[in-house]
């Protein structure tokens, strides 16, 4: 039997811990929008930031 963890906050923490600081302000400007304020999804410093 395979069990899946459906805790969204735990999944966000896991992704942010594995990819801290991946979305730089330069990447944000290129791939998200140069007109939107930089707001990285994991905050600064991985899962310890906001999401």
C-alpha positions as CSV (number, residue, x, y, z in Angstrom):
1,X,0.0,0.0,0.0
2,X,1.3,3.5,-0.9
3,X,0.3,6.4,1.3
4,X,0.6,10.0,0.2
5,X,1.0,13.0,2.5
6,X,-1.6,15.5,1.6
7,X,-0.4,18.2,3.9
8,X,0.0,21.2,1.6
9,X,2.1,23.2,4.1
10,X,4.5,20.3,4.5
11,X,4.9,20.0,0.7
12,X,5.6,23.7,0.5
13,X,8.3,23.5,3.2
14,X,9.8,20.4,1.5
15,X,10.0,22.2,-1.9
16,X,11.4,25.4,-0.4
17,X,13.9,23.5,1.7
18,X,15.1,21.7,-1.4
19,X,15.3,24.9,-3.6
20,X,16.1,27.9,-1.4
21,X,16.8,31.1,-3.2
22,X,16.2,29.6,-6.6
23,X,14.0,32.4,-7.8
24,X,16.2,35.5,-7.8
25,X,15.0,39.0,-8.4
26,X,16.5,38.8,-11.9
27,X,14.7,35.6,-12.6
28,X,11.5,37.1,-11.2
29,X,11.8,40.0,-13.6
30,X,12.4,37.7,-16.5
31,X,9.9,34.9,-15.9
32,X,7.2,36.4,-13.7
33,X,6.9,40.1,-14.5
34,X,9.2,43.1,-14.4
35,X,6.2,45.2,-13.4
36,X,5.4,43.2,-10.2
37,X,7.3,43.7,-7.0
38,X,9.7,40.9,-6.2
39,X,7.9,38.4,-3.9
40,X,9.7,35.0,-3.9
41,X,7.2,32.2,-3.1
42,X,9.5,30.7,-0.3
43,X,10.4,34.1,1.1
44,X,14.1,34.6,1.7
45,X,16.0,31.7,3.3
46,X,13.9,28.7,2.2
47,X,11.0,27.4,4.3
48,X,11.7,29.8,7.2
49,X,10.4,32.6,5.0
50,X,6.8,33.2,4.0
51,X,5.0,31.4,1.2
